[in-house]
Amino acid sequence: LKGLEALVYDRSSLKYREEIGLEFAQLVYDGRWFTPLKDALLAAATSLAEQLTGDIVIKLYKGNVTVAKRRSVNTLYSEAFATFEGDEVYDQKDAAGFIRLYSLASRIRAMHQQKD
């Protein structure tokens, strides 16, 4: 199932699905089954699960399980877009702005350290 999730979910959805699972486990452990929180967690998990359709081929060898092949109509991967060449979907100039924004906290920390 994780192989299919990695193919279909974006990073935020994967993280949220993991959080839902942990919260649900704690809810069950604490005996809070008949609560509005359980209903909300199930609704969120169901909403995410609607995207999980596809096929996985696994290999079994000496007690190990490995994903050999996976496919889904909802995959976020597209070979047409998996390129660093210029095209209509990805412009390399976009990366520069993203990198500057994403690294802003690190640059501010470095400026503070230089002052000290």
PyMOL CGO cylinders between C-alpha atoms (Angstrom):
from pymol import cmd
from pymol.cgo import CYLINDER

trace = [
    CYLINDER, 0.00, 0.00, 0.00, 2.86, 2.39, 0.77, 0.3, 1, 1, 1, 1, 1, 1,
    CYLINDER, 2.86, 2.39, 0.77, 4.18, 1.89, -2.74, 0.3, 1, 1, 1, 1, 1, 1,
    CYLINDER, 4.18, 1.89, -2.74, 0.87, 3.08, -4.16, 0.3, 1, 1, 1, 1, 1, 1,
    CYLINDER, 0.87, 3.08, -4.16, 0.66, 5.98, -1.69, 0.3, 1, 1, 1, 1, 1, 1,
    CYLINDER, 0.66, 5.98, -1.69, 4.11, 7.18, -2.73, 0.3, 1, 1, 1, 1, 1, 1,
    CYLINDER, 4.11, 7.18, -2.73, 2.95, 7.19, -6.34, 0.3, 1, 1, 1, 1, 1, 1,
    CYLINDER, 2.95, 7.19, -6.34, -0.37, 8.98, -5.77, 0.3, 1, 1, 1, 1, 1, 1,
    CYLINDER, -0.37, 8.98, -5.77, 0.05, 11.31, -2.78, 0.3, 1, 1, 1, 1, 1, 1,
    CYLINDER, 0.05, 11.31, -2.78, 2.06, 14.51, -2.65, 0.3, 1, 1, 1, 1, 1, 1,
    CYLINDER, 2.06, 14.51, -2.65, 4.41, 15.08, 0.30, 0.3, 1, 1, 1, 1, 1, 1,
    CYLINDER, 4.41, 15.08, 0.30, 1.82, 16.95, 2.39, 0.3, 1, 1, 1, 1, 1, 1,
    CYLINDER, 1.82, 16.95, 2.39, -0.82, 14.28, 1.86, 0.3, 1, 1, 1, 1, 1, 1,
    CYLINDER, -0.82, 14.28, 1.86, 1.63, 11.53, 2.83, 0.3, 1, 1, 1, 1, 1, 1,
    CYLINDER, 1.63, 11.53, 2.83, 2.53, 13.39, 6.01, 0.3, 1, 1, 1, 1, 1, 1,
    CYLINDER, 2.53, 13.39, 6.01, -1.12, 14.05, 6.86, 0.3, 1, 1, 1, 1, 1, 1,
    CYLINDER, -1.12, 14.05, 6.86, -2.09, 10.42, 6.23, 0.3, 1, 1, 1, 1, 1, 1,
    CYLINDER, -2.09, 10.42, 6.23, 0.66, 9.36, 8.64, 0.3, 1, 1, 1, 1, 1, 1,
    CYLINDER, 0.66, 9.36, 8.64, -0.61, 11.82, 11.26, 0.3, 1, 1, 1, 1, 1, 1,
    CYLINDER, -0.61, 11.82, 11.26, -4.17, 10.54, 10.86, 0.3, 1, 1, 1, 1, 1, 1,
    CYLINDER, -4.17, 10.54, 10.86, -2.95, 6.99, 11.43, 0.3, 1, 1, 1, 1, 1, 1,
    CYLINDER, -2.95, 6.99, 11.43, -1.05, 7.90, 14.58, 0.3, 1, 1, 1, 1, 1, 1,
    CYLINDER, -1.05, 7.90, 14.58, -3.95, 9.93, 15.98, 0.3, 1, 1, 1, 1, 1, 1,
    CYLINDER, -3.95, 9.93, 15.98, -6.40, 7.13, 15.17, 0.3, 1, 1, 1, 1, 1, 1,
    CYLINDER, -6.40, 7.13, 15.17, -4.20, 4.56, 16.91, 0.3, 1, 1, 1, 1, 1, 1,
    CYLINDER, -4.20, 4.56, 16.91, -4.04, 6.75, 20.02, 0.3, 1, 1, 1, 1, 1, 1,
    CYLINDER, -4.04, 6.75, 20.02, -7.80, 7.28, 19.89, 0.3, 1, 1, 1, 1, 1, 1,
    CYLINDER, -7.80, 7.28, 19.89, -8.42, 3.51, 19.83, 0.3, 1, 1, 1, 1, 1, 1,
    CYLINDER, -8.42, 3.51, 19.83, -5.86, 2.88, 22.57, 0.3, 1, 1, 1, 1, 1, 1,
    CYLINDER, -5.86, 2.88, 22.57, -7.52, 5.51, 24.78, 0.3, 1, 1, 1, 1, 1, 1,
    CYLINDER, -7.52, 5.51, 24.78, -10.98, 3.99, 24.22, 0.3, 1, 1, 1, 1, 1, 1,
    CYLINDER, -10.98, 3.99, 24.22, -12.38, 7.07, 22.50, 0.3, 1, 1, 1, 1, 1, 1,
    CYLINDER, -12.38, 7.07, 22.50, -14.14, 5.19, 19.70, 0.3, 1, 1, 1, 1, 1, 1,
    CYLINDER, -14.14, 5.19, 19.70, -17.54, 6.85, 20.08, 0.3, 1, 1, 1, 1, 1, 1,
    CYLINDER, -17.54, 6.85, 20.08, -16.32, 10.43, 19.66, 0.3, 1, 1, 1, 1, 1, 1,
    CYLINDER, -16.32, 10.43, 19.66, -16.67, 13.11, 16.99, 0.3, 1, 1, 1, 1, 1, 1,
    CYLINDER, -16.67, 13.11, 16.99, -12.88, 12.95, 16.55, 0.3, 1, 1, 1, 1, 1, 1,
    CYLINDER, -12.88, 12.95, 16.55, -13.11, 9.34, 15.33, 0.3, 1, 1, 1, 1, 1, 1,
    CYLINDER, -13.11, 9.34, 15.33, -15.70, 10.38, 12.76, 0.3, 1, 1, 1, 1, 1, 1,
    CYLINDER, -15.70, 10.38, 12.76, -13.52, 13.28, 11.60, 0.3, 1, 1, 1, 1, 1, 1,
    CYLINDER, -13.52, 13.28, 11.60, -10.41, 11.09, 11.30, 0.3, 1, 1, 1, 1, 1, 1,
    CYLINDER, -10.41, 11.09, 11.30, -12.32, 8.45, 9.35, 0.3, 1, 1, 1, 1, 1, 1,
    CYLINDER, -12.32, 8.45, 9.35, -13.73, 11.10, 7.01, 0.3, 1, 1, 1, 1, 1, 1,
    CYLINDER, -13.73, 11.10, 7.01, -10.24, 12.50, 6.34, 0.3, 1, 1, 1, 1, 1, 1,
    CYLINDER, -10.24, 12.50, 6.34, -8.78, 9.04, 5.78, 0.3, 1, 1, 1, 1, 1, 1,
    CYLINDER, -8.78, 9.04, 5.78, -11.65, 8.09, 3.47, 0.3, 1, 1, 1, 1, 1, 1,
    CYLINDER, -11.65, 8.09, 3.47, -11.20, 11.27, 1.44, 0.3, 1, 1, 1, 1, 1, 1,
    CYLINDER, -11.20, 11.27, 1.44, -7.50, 10.53, 0.94, 0.3, 1, 1, 1, 1, 1, 1,
    CYLINDER, -7.50, 10.53, 0.94, -8.16, 6.86, 0.17, 0.3, 1, 1, 1, 1, 1, 1,
    CYLINDER, -8.16, 6.86, 0.17, -10.48, 7.75, -2.73, 0.3, 1, 1, 1, 1, 1, 1,
    CYLINDER, -10.48, 7.75, -2.73, -7.39, 8.60, -4.79, 0.3, 1, 1, 1, 1, 1, 1,
    CYLINDER, -7.39, 8.60, -4.79, -5.69, 5.26, -4.08, 0.3, 1, 1, 1, 1, 1, 1,
    CYLINDER, -5.69, 5.26, -4.08, -6.46, 3.15, -7.09, 0.3, 1, 1, 1, 1, 1, 1,
    CYLINDER, -6.46, 3.15, -7.09, -3.95, 1.15, -9.02, 0.3, 1, 1, 1, 1, 1, 1,
    CYLINDER, -3.95, 1.15, -9.02, -1.94, -2.03, -9.29, 0.3, 1, 1, 1, 1, 1, 1,
    CYLINDER, -1.94, -2.03, -9.29, 1.17, -3.17, -7.46, 0.3, 1, 1, 1, 1, 1, 1,
    CYLINDER, 1.17, -3.17, -7.46, 3.34, -6.15, -8.37, 0.3, 1, 1, 1, 1, 1, 1,
    CYLINDER, 3.34, -6.15, -8.37, 5.50, -7.42, -5.52, 0.3, 1, 1, 1, 1, 1, 1,
    CYLINDER, 5.50, -7.42, -5.52, 8.39, -9.86, -5.39, 0.3, 1, 1, 1, 1, 1, 1,
    CYLINDER, 8.39, -9.86, -5.39, 8.74, -12.29, -2.51, 0.3, 1, 1, 1, 1, 1, 1,
    CYLINDER, 8.74, -12.29, -2.51, 12.21, -13.68, -1.85, 0.3, 1, 1, 1, 1, 1, 1,
    CYLINDER, 12.21, -13.68, -1.85, 13.57, -15.24, 1.34, 0.3, 1, 1, 1, 1, 1, 1,
    CYLINDER, 13.57, -15.24, 1.34, 11.17, -13.42, 3.63, 0.3, 1, 1, 1, 1, 1, 1,
    CYLINDER, 11.17, -13.42, 3.63, 11.55, -10.05, 1.89, 0.3, 1, 1, 1, 1, 1, 1,
    CYLINDER, 11.55, -10.05, 1.89, 8.88, -8.16, 0.00, 0.3, 1, 1, 1, 1, 1, 1,
    CYLINDER, 8.88, -8.16, 0.00, 9.83, -5.60, -2.64, 0.3, 1, 1, 1, 1, 1, 1,
    CYLINDER, 9.83, -5.60, -2.64, 7.70, -3.56, -4.99, 0.3, 1, 1, 1, 1, 1, 1,
    CYLINDER, 7.70, -3.56, -4.99, 8.55, -4.62, -8.54, 0.3, 1, 1, 1, 1, 1, 1,
    CYLINDER, 8.55, -4.62, -8.54, 6.00, -2.53, -10.42, 0.3, 1, 1, 1, 1, 1, 1,
    CYLINDER, 6.00, -2.53, -10.42, 3.29, -0.02, -9.62, 0.3, 1, 1, 1, 1, 1, 1,
    CYLINDER, 3.29, -0.02, -9.62, 0.84, 2.00, -11.66, 0.3, 1, 1, 1, 1, 1, 1,
    CYLINDER, 0.84, 2.00, -11.66, -2.16, 4.22, -11.07, 0.3, 1, 1, 1, 1, 1, 1,
    CYLINDER, -2.16, 4.22, -11.07, -4.32, 6.49, -13.17, 0.3, 1, 1, 1, 1, 1, 1,
    CYLINDER, -4.32, 6.49, -13.17, -3.94, 9.01, -10.31, 0.3, 1, 1, 1, 1, 1, 1,
    CYLINDER, -3.94, 9.01, -10.31, -0.14, 9.03, -10.30, 0.3, 1, 1, 1, 1, 1, 1,
    CYLINDER, -0.14, 9.03, -10.30, 1.57, 12.37, -9.78, 0.3, 1, 1, 1, 1, 1, 1,
    CYLINDER, 1.57, 12.37, -9.78, 4.53, 11.20, -11.87, 0.3, 1, 1, 1, 1, 1, 1,
    CYLINDER, 4.53, 11.20, -11.87, 4.52, 11.96, -15.56, 0.3, 1, 1, 1, 1, 1, 1,
    CYLINDER, 4.52, 11.96, -15.56, 7.45, 10.98, -17.74, 0.3, 1, 1, 1, 1, 1, 1,
    CYLINDER, 7.45, 10.98, -17.74, 6.62, 13.92, -20.00, 0.3, 1, 1, 1, 1, 1, 1,
    CYLINDER, 6.62, 13.92, -20.00, 7.29, 16.34, -17.13, 0.3, 1, 1, 1, 1, 1, 1,
    CYLINDER, 7.29, 16.34, -17.13, 10.25, 14.49, -15.59, 0.3, 1, 1, 1, 1, 1, 1,
    CYLINDER, 10.25, 14.49, -15.59, 12.81, 16.64, -17.35, 0.3, 1, 1, 1, 1, 1, 1,
    CYLINDER, 12.81, 16.64, -17.35, 15.03, 19.61, -16.76, 0.3, 1, 1, 1, 1, 1, 1,
    CYLINDER, 15.03, 19.61, -16.76, 14.51, 20.81, -20.29, 0.3, 1, 1, 1, 1, 1, 1,
    CYLINDER, 14.51, 20.81, -20.29, 12.36, 23.86, -20.86, 0.3, 1, 1, 1, 1, 1, 1,
    CYLINDER, 12.36, 23.86, -20.86, 8.70, 23.13, -21.50, 0.3, 1, 1, 1, 1, 1, 1,
    CYLINDER, 8.70, 23.13, -21.50, 5.30, 24.67, -20.86, 0.3, 1, 1, 1, 1, 1, 1,
    CYLINDER, 5.30, 24.67, -20.86, 4.90, 23.06, -17.41, 0.3, 1, 1, 1, 1, 1, 1,
    CYLINDER, 4.90, 23.06, -17.41, 8.27, 23.75, -15.82, 0.3, 1, 1, 1, 1, 1, 1,
    CYLINDER, 8.27, 23.75, -15.82, 10.39, 26.86, -16.20, 0.3, 1, 1, 1, 1, 1, 1,
    CYLINDER, 10.39, 26.86, -16.20, 13.84, 26.63, -14.62, 0.3, 1, 1, 1, 1, 1, 1,
    CYLINDER, 13.84, 26.63, -14.62, 13.58, 30.27, -13.57, 0.3, 1, 1, 1, 1, 1, 1,
    CYLINDER, 13.58, 30.27, -13.57, 10.85, 29.22, -11.14, 0.3, 1, 1, 1, 1, 1, 1,
    CYLINDER, 10.85, 29.22, -11.14, 13.40, 27.22, -9.15, 0.3, 1, 1, 1, 1, 1, 1,
    CYLINDER, 13.40, 27.22, -9.15, 15.51, 30.27, -8.31, 0.3, 1, 1, 1, 1, 1, 1,
    CYLINDER, 15.51, 30.27, -8.31, 12.63, 32.04, -6.58, 0.3, 1, 1, 1, 1, 1, 1,
    CYLINDER, 12.63, 32.04, -6.58, 11.58, 28.89, -4.77, 0.3, 1, 1, 1, 1, 1, 1,
    CYLINDER, 11.58, 28.89, -4.77, 15.11, 28.22, -3.54, 0.3, 1, 1, 1, 1, 1, 1,
    CYLINDER, 15.11, 28.22, -3.54, 15.50, 31.80, -2.28, 0.3, 1, 1, 1, 1, 1, 1,
    CYLINDER, 15.50, 31.80, -2.28, 12.16, 31.64, -0.47, 0.3, 1, 1, 1, 1, 1, 1,
    CYLINDER, 12.16, 31.64, -0.47, 12.71, 28.15, 0.94, 0.3, 1, 1, 1, 1, 1, 1,
    CYLINDER, 12.71, 28.15, 0.94, 16.17, 29.06, 2.25, 0.3, 1, 1, 1, 1, 1, 1,
    CYLINDER, 16.17, 29.06, 2.25, 15.06, 32.37, 3.78, 0.3, 1, 1, 1, 1, 1, 1,
    CYLINDER, 15.06, 32.37, 3.78, 15.03, 31.08, 7.37, 0.3, 1, 1, 1, 1, 1, 1,
    CYLINDER, 15.03, 31.08, 7.37, 18.55, 29.66, 6.98, 0.3, 1, 1, 1, 1, 1, 1,
    CYLINDER, 18.55, 29.66, 6.98, 19.86, 32.91, 5.51, 0.3, 1, 1, 1, 1, 1, 1,
    CYLINDER, 19.86, 32.91, 5.51, 18.33, 34.95, 8.34, 0.3, 1, 1, 1, 1, 1, 1,
    CYLINDER, 18.33, 34.95, 8.34, 19.89, 32.59, 10.90, 0.3, 1, 1, 1, 1, 1, 1,
    CYLINDER, 19.89, 32.59, 10.90, 23.27, 32.99, 9.21, 0.3, 1, 1, 1, 1, 1, 1,
    CYLINDER, 23.27, 32.99, 9.21, 22.94, 36.80, 9.33, 0.3, 1, 1, 1, 1, 1, 1,
    CYLINDER, 22.94, 36.80, 9.33, 22.18, 36.63, 13.06, 0.3, 1, 1, 1, 1, 1, 1,
    CYLINDER, 22.18, 36.63, 13.06, 25.20, 34.40, 13.64, 0.3, 1, 1, 1, 1, 1, 1,
    CYLINDER, 25.20, 34.40, 13.64, 27.46, 36.80, 11.73, 0.3, 1, 1, 1, 1, 1, 1,
    CYLINDER, 27.46, 36.80, 11.73, 26.35, 39.67, 14.01, 0.3, 1, 1, 1, 1, 1, 1,
    CYLINDER, 26.35, 39.67, 14.01, 27.38, 37.71, 17.13, 0.3, 1, 1, 1, 1, 1, 1,
]
cmd.load_cgo(trace, "trace")
